Amino acid sequence: MTQPRQQHSDPRSDAAHSASRWEERYASVEQLWSGRPNDWLPELATDWSPGTALEIGCGEGADVLWLAERGWQGGRAGPCPPPPSGV
């Protein structure tokens, strides 16, 4: 006897649902994360020459903001709120 075919959801629909869920989560509070960069970033990057960075899965973007304050050019990718002006 054959098994019924499993229905797979449309990845585009899943992504839209996930993005919507993140937007709701960020809209529900004034600040979701600490606003500070991850502990390892200042420890490692303090002596690095400014360059270009992409923060993936950025949350509120504290890492890329920290880098920008030190002369880096940066971008962010992931479910995150709009960046502050100048980023």
N, C-alpha and C positions, 0 to 999 in steps of 0.2 A: 504494500500500500504506500502511496506517495504522500509525503508531508505537504501541507499547504505552504505556499510561498510566503515568506516573511515580507511585510511591507516596510520599506525603508523610507524615512522621511526625506524630503527635499532639503539638501544642505543649505540652499538659499533661504528657505523658510526657517530652518534652525538658526541660522546666523541672524536673521532679522529678529527672531524671538529673543535670542541671547542679547543682542544690542539693545533691544527695548527693555529687557530686564535690568541691564546695567544702567541705562539712562534713568529708570525709575529709582534704582538704588542710590545713585548719586544725587538725584533731585530730592530724596527724602531727608537729607541731612545737609548741614552747612559744610562740613568737612568730614570725609570718610576715613582718611588716613592721617598720619602724624604731621605731614607737611615737611618732614625732614628727609634728606636723602637716605638711602639704605646705608647702613653702617660701613660696609666695605668700600663704598665709593670714595669718600674723603680719605680713607686710609691708603687706597691705591693710587688715586688720580691727582692728589695734591701737587705732585711734582711733574705731571705730564704737561707737555706743551699743548695749548689749545688746538683743536682740530674740529672734526665733524663727528657727531654721535647721533645714533638713532636709539631711542628708548622704546622697547617693545613691551607691551603689557604694562603700560606706564601708570595706571591708576590716576592720580592727580598730577603726575609729572614732576615730582620733587627732584628726581635725579637729573633730568634734563634742565630744570631750572637752576640747580646747583652748578651744573656745567656752564650754562649760559652766563651766570654771574662771574665766571672765571674766563670769559672770552670765547667759549666754544660756540659753534654753530650747531644747532640740534633740531631734531624732529621727534615726534612721538607717534606711536602706533598702538592701537588697542582700544578697548572700550574705556574711554576716558572723557571727562568733561572738556569743554573748550579751553584752550590754554589762555593764560592771562595775556594781556596785550604786551607786545614786544617779544613774544616767544615764538 
